[in-house]
Amino acid sequence: MEEYIREFRGIPKFLLKEYLVEMGGAIVSNDRVESPNFTVIFEDMEPFKLGSLEIGQNRLIIQVIPAWKDEFFRLFGQKTLRAGG
């Protein structure tokens, strides 16, 4: 498996896990989602602070089989895409 690290701000952990389950994963612990094609490990991060505003952050350690890498990031990218300005 290949390993990648991604950090997300403003998307709650429960929602990231839900996306991974929709992609065929199973929640095996509070900080781990696994499938035959990928494993994602969650690491909590300190909230990002912008003045008095705090935005939750999560670091994901993504382990994915090479043959499924492009599909994983295409699907997960669509699910985590946020519009804004």
C-alpha positions as CSV (number, residue, x, y, z in Angstrom):
1,M,0.0,0.0,0.0
2,E,1.0,3.6,-0.6
3,E,0.7,6.1,2.2
4,Y,-0.5,9.7,1.9
5,I,-1.3,12.3,4.5
6,R,-4.1,14.9,4.1
7,E,-5.3,17.5,6.5
8,F,-8.9,18.7,6.5
9,R,-10.4,21.8,8.2
10,G,-14.0,22.4,8.8
11,I,-15.3,18.9,7.9
12,P,-16.2,16.9,11.1
13,K,-14.6,13.5,11.7
14,F,-18.0,11.8,11.7
15,L,-18.7,13.1,8.2
16,L,-15.3,12.1,6.8
17,K,-15.9,8.6,8.2
18,E,-19.4,8.5,6.6
19,Y,-17.8,9.4,3.2
20,L,-15.3,6.5,3.6
21,V,-18.1,4.1,4.5
22,E,-20.0,5.2,1.4
23,M,-16.8,4.3,-0.6
24,G,-16.8,0.7,0.8
25,G,-15.0,1.1,4.1
26,A,-16.0,-0.1,7.5
27,I,-15.4,1.7,10.8
28,V,-13.2,-0.6,12.9
29,S,-12.4,1.9,15.7
30,N,-13.0,5.6,16.5
31,D,-9.9,6.5,14.6
32,R,-9.7,3.9,11.8
33,V,-11.7,3.0,8.6
34,E,-10.7,0.0,6.6
35,S,-11.6,-1.6,3.3
36,P,-9.9,-4.2,1.0
37,N,-8.6,-1.2,-1.0
38,F,-7.7,1.4,1.7
39,T,-7.1,2.1,5.3
40,V,-7.6,5.6,6.8
41,I,-6.3,6.5,10.2
42,F,-7.5,9.7,11.9
43,E,-5.2,11.9,14.0
44,D,-6.8,14.7,15.9
45,M,-5.3,18.1,15.6
46,E,-5.6,21.3,17.6
47,P,-8.4,23.5,16.3
48,F,-7.4,26.1,13.8
49,K,-7.9,29.5,15.4
50,L,-8.9,32.6,13.4
51,G,-9.5,35.4,16.0
52,S,-12.2,34.1,18.3
53,L,-13.3,31.4,15.7
54,E,-12.1,27.8,16.1
55,I,-12.3,25.4,13.2
56,G,-11.8,21.7,13.8
57,Q,-9.0,19.9,11.9
58,N,-8.3,16.3,11.2
59,R,-5.1,14.7,9.8
60,L,-5.8,11.5,7.8
61,I,-3.1,8.9,7.1
62,I,-4.4,7.3,3.9
63,Q,-3.0,3.9,2.9
64,V,-4.3,2.8,-0.5
65,I,-3.4,0.0,-2.9
66,P,-1.7,1.5,-6.0
67,A,-4.3,0.2,-8.4
68,W,-7.1,2.0,-6.5
69,K,-5.2,5.3,-5.7
70,D,-6.7,7.4,-8.5
71,E,-10.2,6.2,-7.9
72,F,-9.9,6.7,-4.2
73,F,-8.8,10.3,-4.5
74,R,-11.3,11.0,-7.2
75,L,-14.2,9.8,-5.1
76,F,-13.0,11.2,-1.8
77,G,-12.2,14.5,-3.5
78,Q,-15.7,14.8,-4.8
79,K,-17.1,14.1,-1.4
80,T,-14.8,16.6,0.4
81,L,-15.0,19.4,-2.2
82,R,-16.4,22.6,-0.7
83,A,-17.3,25.8,-2.5
84,G,-16.5,29.1,-1.0
85,G,-14.7,32.3,-1.4
